[in-house]
Amino acid sequence: MRNILVVSTVTILVLAFVTSLVAQEAESLHQKAEEHLKNKEYEKAIGVYEEILKKDPQDTIALYNSACAYSLLKNKEKAVEFLRKSVEAGFVDFAHIEEDEDINEIKDTDGYKGIMAKKAEYLKNAADKRIEKLKAKLGEKYKIVRDDERKLIIVSDLKEGTLNQFMKILQSWEDALCKEFFENPPESYVFVLIPSSTKEYREKFGGTSAAGFYTHANRTLTVNIETGTGTMVHEFTHALHFAHMDALKQHHPIWISEGFGSLFEQCTINDGRPVGLLNWRLPIIKKSLTDNSHF
């Protein structure tokens, strides 16, 4: 029995080592391809991406950047082909795609227009694929609650009744904040990851901040719910704010973004509008001013 356990442990360590090497190799190849792109060596970049795709045909960055390289080479057919492959694999940042000048060459083609016409389908498929990956990673104890109309998905190991309550809270805040500030609701699915404990938050979700964090690249807010639902509202405000910025093609400074999040983490909704409450930060600010310890 001990020998079996030792072999299993060694096997796990070897697999982890091999996985790490593969990841390092892929990162190195991506860096090499990006250098070629910066130097306008598009054919060389495509060659490196082909090498990456032999090992991982679903690498969304390699697929999308191949589309960009082909477009810059004015090879419209190949550019459309790889753009389609990238969105089918899960690259569904359509705000970026619409703004990206590297694929301007194909934006007047039927192929590009056909892809953009199916945005809703691609977004849903990508969300479904991500849910399956999360289920495989997190196990059966994690439940899924989703609102496809709002493109909102909660993933948590809390009780389903609690998740339904959280969904109602987020729906109410989306209505209130979009009415007052953010006229453009999220186009992509927003994932809300809510582990039941601080331990789970840190070990399974890489939470390093005390309360939570929002990652716009994958439209995900991760919440340490032991700090309260105000954290969830704070991070969700970021998701709504970023979606609005994408639609406006703007980027606001961090003090505005964090200011909005902090402003609404301790609020209530009255007649469909956000109403401020006493924020826990105020006494800290007052004490810092009194002690002359502010900066």
C-alpha positions in Angstrom: 0.0 0.0 0.0 2.8 2.4 0.8 4.5 1.6 -2.4 1.4 2.4 -4.4 1.1 5.7 -2.5 4.7 6.5 -3.2 4.3 5.7 -6.9 1.1 7.8 -7.1 2.9 10.8 -5.4 5.8 10.5 -7.8 3.5 10.3 -10.7 1.6 13.4 -9.6 4.9 15.3 -9.1 6.1 14.2 -12.6 2.9 15.3 -14.2 3.0 18.6 -12.4 6.6 19.1 -13.6 5.7 18.2 -17.2 2.7 20.5 -17.2 4.9 23.3 -15.9 7.4 22.7 -18.7 4.7 22.7 -21.3 3.2 25.9 -20.0 6.7 27.5 -19.9 7.3 26.4 -23.5 4.0 27.8 -24.7 4.7 31.1 -22.9 8.1 31.3 -24.6 6.6 30.6 -28.0 3.9 33.3 -27.5 6.6 35.8 -26.6 8.6 34.9 -29.7 5.5 35.3 -31.9 4.7 38.6 -30.3 8.2 39.9 -31.1 7.7 38.9 -34.7 4.4 40.8 -34.8 6.0 43.9 -33.3 8.7 43.7 -36.0 6.0 43.3 -38.7 7.3 39.8 -39.5 3.9 38.4 -39.9 4.8 35.2 -41.7 7.3 34.3 -39.1 4.7 35.0 -36.4 2.2 32.7 -38.1 4.9 30.0 -38.2 5.3 30.2 -34.4 1.6 30.1 -33.9 1.3 27.0 -36.0 3.8 25.4 -33.7 1.7 26.4 -30.7 -1.5 25.1 -32.3 0.0 21.7 -33.1 0.3 21.3 -29.3 -2.9 23.0 -28.3 -5.4 23.5 -31.2 -7.7 25.5 -28.8 -5.2 28.1 -27.9 -7.4 31.2 -28.3 -4.6 33.7 -28.4 -2.6 31.8 -31.0 -5.8 31.5 -33.1 -6.8 35.2 -32.8 -3.3 36.6 -33.4 -3.0 34.3 -36.4 -6.2 36.0 -37.8 -4.5 39.4 -37.1 -1.3 38.4 -38.9 -3.2 37.0 -41.9 -5.2 40.2 -42.1 -2.1 42.4 -42.0 -0.8 40.2 -44.9 -4.1 41.0 -46.7 -5.0 37.3 -46.8 -8.7 37.8 -46.1 -9.7 34.2 -46.5 -7.2 32.9 -43.9 -7.9 35.8 -41.6 -11.6 35.1 -41.5 -10.9 31.4 -41.0 -8.8 31.9 -38.0 -11.0 34.6 -36.5 -13.9 32.1 -36.7 -11.7 29.4 -35.1 -10.7 31.7 -32.3 -14.3 32.7 -31.4 -15.4 29.0 -31.6 -12.6 28.1 -29.2 -13.7 30.8 -26.8 -12.2 34.1 -27.7 -15.3 36.2 -27.4 -14.1 39.6 -26.5 -16.1 41.2 -29.2 -15.5 44.7 -27.9 -11.8 44.1 -28.6 -12.5 42.5 -32.0 -14.6 45.4 -33.2 -12.0 47.9 -32.1 -8.9 46.0 -33.3 -7.3 47.8 -36.3 -5.2 44.7 -37.1 -8.2 43.0 -38.6 -9.5 46.1 -40.5 -8.8 44.3 -43.7 -11.6 41.8 -43.2 -14.3 44.0 -41.5 -16.0 44.6 -44.8 -16.2 40.8 -45.7 -19.3 38.6 -45.5 -17.3 36.2 -43.3 -16.5 38.8 -40.7 -20.1 40.1 -40.7 -21.4 36.6 -40.4 -19.3 36.0 -37.3 -20.4 39.2 -35.7 -24.1 38.4 -36.4 -23.7 35.2 -34.3 -22.2 37.0 -31.3 -25.0 35.8 -28.9 -24.5 32.2 -29.9 -20.7 32.3 -29.6 -21.0 34.0 -26.2 -23.4 31.4 -24.8 -21.2 28.5 -26.2 -18.1 30.0 -24.6 -19.9 30.4 -21.3 -21.1 26.8 -21.4 -17.6 25.6 -22.1 -16.2 27.6 -19.2 -18.9 26.2 -16.8 -17.9 22.6 -17.8 -14.2 23.4 -17.1 -15.1 25.0 -13.7 -17.2 21.9 -12.8 -14.3 19.6 -13.6 -11.9 21.8 -11.6 -14.1 22.5 -8.5 -16.1 19.3 -8.1 -19.8 18.5 -7.6 -20.2 20.6 -4.5 -20.1 23.8 -6.6 -23.5 24.8 -8.0 -24.4 27.0 -11.0 -27.1 29.7 -11.0 -27.5 31.6 -14.3 -29.5 34.3 -15.9 -28.9 34.1 -19.7 -30.9 37.2 -20.4 -28.6 39.3 -18.3 -25.5 37.1 -19.1 -24.9 36.6 -15.4 -23.5 33.3 -13.9 -22.9 32.5 -10.2 -20.6 29.7 -9.2 -20.6 28.7 -5.6 -20.5 25.9 -3.0 -23.2 27.8 -0.9 -26.8 26.6 -0.6 -28.9 27.1 -3.7 -31.4 29.2 -1.8 -28.5 31.6 -0.9 -27.3 31.7 -4.5 -30.8 32.6 -5.7 -30.9 35.5 -3.1 -27.5 36.7 -4.4 -28.7 36.6 -8.0 -31.7 38.8 -7.0 -29.3 41.2 -5.3 -27.1 41.4 -8.4 -30.1 41.8 -10.7 -31.5 44.7 -8.6 -28.1 46.4 -8.6 -27.7 46.0 -12.4 -31.0 47.7 -12.9 -30.3 50.5 -10.5 -26.7 51.2 -11.6 -27.5 50.9 -15.3 -30.4 53.3 -14.9 -28.3 55.9 -13.1 -24.8 55.6 -14.5 -24.0 52.7 -16.9 -26.3 52.8 -20.0 -24.5 49.9 -21.6 -25.0 46.6 -19.7 -22.4 43.8 -20.2 -22.3 42.2 -23.6 -20.3 39.2 -22.4 -21.2 36.8 -19.7 -20.1 37.9 -16.2 -19.0 35.1 -13.9 -19.4 35.5 -10.1 -17.3 33.1 -8.2 -18.3 32.9 -4.5 -16.5 30.3 -2.4 -18.1 29.7 1.0 -15.0 30.4 3.1 -11.9 32.5 3.2 -9.8 29.3 3.1 -11.6 28.2 -0.1 -11.3 31.7 -1.6 -7.5 31.7 -1.1 -6.7 28.0 -1.9 -9.0 27.4 -4.9 -9.4 30.8 -6.4 -6.0 32.5 -5.6 -7.5 35.2 -3.6 -4.7 37.4 -2.3 -6.7 40.5 -1.4 -8.8 40.4 1.8 -12.2 40.9 0.2 -12.4 40.2 -3.6 -11.2 41.2 -7.1 -12.5 41.7 -10.6 -10.7 40.5 -13.7 -12.0 42.2 -16.8 -10.0 39.9 -19.2 -12.3 37.0 -18.4 -15.2 39.1 -17.0 -15.0 37.4 -13.6 -15.5 38.7 -10.1 -14.2 36.6 -7.2 -15.7 37.3 -3.8 -14.7 36.4 -0.3 -18.3 36.3 0.9 -17.2 36.2 4.6 -16.5 39.9 4.2 -20.1 40.5 3.4 -22.4 41.1 0.3 -21.0 44.6 0.0 -17.9 43.1 -1.5 -20.0 41.4 -4.1 -21.7 44.6 -5.0 -18.3 46.5 -5.1 -16.8 44.0 -7.5 -20.0 43.8 -9.6 -20.0 47.5 -10.0 -16.5 47.1 -11.6 -18.0 44.7 -14.1 -20.8 47.1 -15.0 -18.4 50.0 -15.2 -16.0 48.2 -17.5 -18.8 47.0 -19.8 -19.9 50.7 -20.1 -16.3 51.8 -20.8 -16.0 49.2 -23.5 -19.1 50.4 -25.2 -17.9 54.0 -25.1 -14.4 53.0 -26.1 -13.1 54.8 -23.0 -10.7 53.9 -20.2 -11.3 55.7 -16.8 -8.6 56.2 -14.2 -8.5 53.7 -11.3 -9.6 56.3 -8.8 -12.9 56.6 -10.7 -13.3 52.8 -11.0 -12.5 52.1 -7.4 -14.4 55.1 -6.3 -17.6 53.7 -7.8 -17.0 50.3 -6.3 -16.4 51.8 -2.8 -19.3 54.1 -3.1 -21.9 51.4 -3.7 -20.5 48.6 -1.4 -22.6 50.1 1.4 -25.8 51.3 -0.1 -29.4 50.3 -0.4 -31.9 50.6 -3.3 -34.9 52.8 -2.9 -37.5 53.1 -5.6 -35.0 51.6 -8.1 -32.3 54.0 -7.2 -29.1 53.5 -5.2 -29.1 55.3 -1.8 -25.9 55.7 0.2 -25.4 54.5 3.7 -22.6 55.2 6.2 -19.5 53.5 4.7 -17.1 51.6 6.9 -14.2 53.6 5.4 -15.3 56.9 6.8 -14.2 56.4 10.4 -10.8 55.2 9.2 -10.4 58.4 7.0 -11.5 60.6 9.9 -9.0 59.0 12.2 -6.2 59.3 9.7 -7.0 63.0 9.2 -7.1 63.6 13.0 -3.8 61.7 13.5 -2.3 63.4 10.5 -1.3 60.0 9.2 -2.9 60.4 5.8 -0.9 60.7 2.6 
